[in-house]
Amino acid sequence: MKKIILITAALILAFNAFCLEVDEKELKGTENTTIEFINYAGPHKVIDSAESIRGIGSILGTEVGKDATAPSAYGTSARYRVVHAVDAEEKGKLDADIIFIGSDATVDHIDNVRRIISGYLSSAYGYSEKDAATLSVFVTVYNAVYRGKLDVYQAKYKSVVLKNLTEADCGLSVNYKDWPGKSQIVIPLFDVKEGGISTVDTSVISDTKVVDSMKEDDGKNIDSRKDMVDLKERESEKASEKAKTAQKNAVEEQKKLDEQKAKTAETKKEAEQAQKKADEKQKTAQANPNDKQAQKEAAEAKKDAEKKQEAVKQEEKKEAEQEKKTEKAKETAKTQQAVADKKQTEAQSERKEIAKDQKEVQKAEEEAEKAPSDYGLILSDEKNLLSKLVKFNRQTGAIIKNSPVSVIRNRTIYKAADGYIAIAGEEKGNGAIKLVVINADTMEIASECDNKIAADSVLVQDGSDYYCVVNDDGKFYVAKFGSDLSLKLKSPVEVKSSTPITVNASELVVTGKDGKLKVISRSDLKDVASGK
């Protein structure tokens, strides 16, 4: 569990703002081994459905799935594109699919990256939605673990794959800000001919480094790891069935080979006898040069010996061909059994690890429930003064739970009935800045206002109401919101977007658009001096 140092001199505003600041570096004690995706978890301008996001991958996968044995590329480089990099000629290394996130793409959460990958795998190779979702988790962690490590890819993948990768962008960054135009997500392929659950190389995407990284999360990714074990066990069963079939075929081919060897041996024996007879006839003919019958019989015996020798060559050729078929059948059976054994061994080993980790997670959860806890803010982006909500152990300073919302602005939150109220978001891509309620249990955004909030707006509590500055197409006004985030009032007076808001007995003191002090009524937010 990660440790933090709580700064006792917390920023406590006169308006009862609750805020604790901690250096983000304290959260990165294991950054060399831990993959922790940084997502945009704030409000959005447009919210796409999970199904529509999954559809992005489905469209790409449908095209690739038309002929998975042939190299191909689909999509647009500005948004989302896939290169199906396969080469049947090069042996010993892996084929791969490479999904590129273009510079105009607006995906900003790892869950949505995984939905795209999941949709792709389902439509391209026929994976079930559950299996595709499991694979997408491991694919993203795998690509994050090996982000920028081109030498790792060079050691495993074919030339057709490597020509599409660059050292700077291979893999997937842990930070969503680096995804557009800088992502080359590699999906290792094991068997594109048959498709189904053996298409993606599960052993590669669940190697020791990947699993160790997943185990660093608070919940140790137990569910995803269990699902991967289940998938590998089914892969093992499928490979075992194929091995049995291949073994039966190998037995049949061996039987044919034995029969062919016997036939070849018989033909050789006949050829030897024919050659012996031809030699004898030849001697008789040489001893009786004027005996036409002897000459005729010698010629016929020679011809018969040559014919028998040609038959031997044909049978030897058939024997060689059958031997190749037999060896291939045996090798297929051996290979399939090796796959079955490998997957089963991996599954059994991981099940033991999961069982052990489950006990640790359960123990940690029980301790967390007993520990005296509270909520606070820590810096998530010091440069832009963005924060995130955390639940922490008051005695040790250990973080119990992190909120995914890491874009809380102005280092200010207020406790409300349903959680915490804050201004959150960014004006990048599909992001928006809004007033939100963060649920205390899930620590996710439970609701958000309909209005855009100024990026540098303050947030001030006044009983059950909240004041901040709204952004109406570049014009800024003081707004009053209820605790349900409904807009109650908006000032007719334009103000500076970063104006302080001082709450007095019956007025608010703000800075007008002209930079001068303005006194506006709390009852209607009109300018007290002019009544407008």
Secondary structure as GFF3:
##gff-version 3
##sequence-region A 1 532
A	DSSP	three_ten_helix	24	28	.	.	.	ID=ss1
A	DSSP	alpha_helix	50	65	.	.	.	ID=ss2
A	DSSP	beta_strand	72	75	.	.	.	ID=ss3
A	DSSP	beta_strand	80	85	.	.	.	ID=ss4
A	DSSP	beta_strand	95	101	.	.	.	ID=ss5
A	DSSP	alpha_helix	110	125	.	.	.	ID=ss6
A	DSSP	alpha_helix	129	145	.	.	.	ID=ss7
A	DSSP	alpha_helix	150	156	.	.	.	ID=ss8
A	DSSP	alpha_helix	159	162	.	.	.	ID=ss9
A	DSSP	three_ten_helix	176	178	.	.	.	ID=ss10
A	DSSP	beta_strand	183	189	.	.	.	ID=ss11
A	DSSP	three_ten_helix	196	198	.	.	.	ID=ss12
A	DSSP	alpha_helix	202	205	.	.	.	ID=ss13
A	DSSP	alpha_helix	208	215	.	.	.	ID=ss14
A	DSSP	alpha_helix	222	287	.	.	.	ID=ss15
A	DSSP	alpha_helix	292	370	.	.	.	ID=ss16
A	DSSP	beta_strand	373	381	.	.	.	ID=ss17
A	DSSP	beta_strand	386	393	.	.	.	ID=ss18
A	DSSP	beta_strand	399	402	.	.	.	ID=ss19
A	DSSP	beta_strand	408	409	.	.	.	ID=ss20
A	DSSP	beta_strand	414	416	.	.	.	ID=ss21
A	DSSP	beta_strand	419	425	.	.	.	ID=ss22
A	DSSP	beta_strand	433	439	.	.	.	ID=ss23
A	DSSP	beta_strand	445	448	.	.	.	ID=ss24
A	DSSP	beta_strand	460	462	.	.	.	ID=ss25
A	DSSP	beta_strand	465	472	.	.	.	ID=ss26
A	DSSP	beta_strand	475	482	.	.	.	ID=ss27
A	DSSP	beta_strand	487	494	.	.	.	ID=ss28
A	DSSP	beta_strand	502	503	.	.	.	ID=ss29
A	DSSP	beta_strand	507	511	.	.	.	ID=ss30
A	DSSP	beta_strand	517	521	.	.	.	ID=ss31
###
